[in-house]
């Protein structure tokens, strides 16, 4: 009798834990949405959709879906084979002067950097940062910045001081590189883009989508390729980087390849596992960095914005790009 009861319970548990393969897709074009971040109701990062837009979800579980090119979505999964995401749309505050006539490209970005340790929010930072980029040599000068910081006081996710030498606080201020992800991809002789797929040595490592209705290009790649993992050892700690995805969204036209002057938003996601060979330590760490170019102009002068103006910008754009409900709840609980 006990064996029968155990078997029945096992069957129910197996059914409950069964994960369905679901496709995330654009609500307009029906094309797959790859590298979207999916959280559960507790704020735990479940994973990222693959290049085909697929991810495994469990029936009856609440999920939060986030992607820089799409409106965040909250669902309770009910066995749908496809989940449609609506493309996001925000207008930049800027002018239309050409880069050739001006010395600097001046832009402001609203950014957010989040670190979860064992599904608990440990670090959070958001803010506004401005940049001046020389339009000839693309030399980047960082202007002023306004930030809002959070660090959890929970002792159960605290790490020892010496562990900070291998990496503890992963959140960081955003920085604009001279080259975009697209330019780096096209310069790499081992990589090429064909029919919307990014290939490296004939292996599919990403996707490139042209959003013709909005004159935008969305590029996502597996930034860890060609390695399956990166391992770092220090003071008995082993840190394994097992996932690293990058996504960039550009304003796009058929005349020029997307440069730093076309960059509209950027996202990177990393998953790391931290262990110690003697101490009983196992940490799963998820880090996500995202920024949106919210204002830009071409100018011949370098006049840094005041802290007062940046604080006003912060209030405006933090409301325009709200955080997920679960992260907001975690921040409130820690206050």
Secondary structure, DSSP 8 states (H G I E B T S, - for coil): -HHHHHHHHHHHHHHHH-EEEEEEEETTT--B--S-EEEETTS-EEEE--TTSEEEEETT-EEEEEETTEEEEEEE--S-SEEEE-B-----EE----GGG-SEEEEEEEEEEEEEETTEEEEEEEEEEEEEEETTT--EEEEEEEEEEEE---GGG---GGGGGT-S---------SS-HHHHHHH-TTEEEETTEEEETTEEEEEEEEETTTTEEEEEEETTTT-S-EEEEETTEEEEEEEEEEEEEEE--SSS---TTTEEEEEEEEEEEEEESSS--EEEEEEEEEEEEEEEEEESS-----HHHHHHHHHHHHHHS---HHHHHHHHHH-
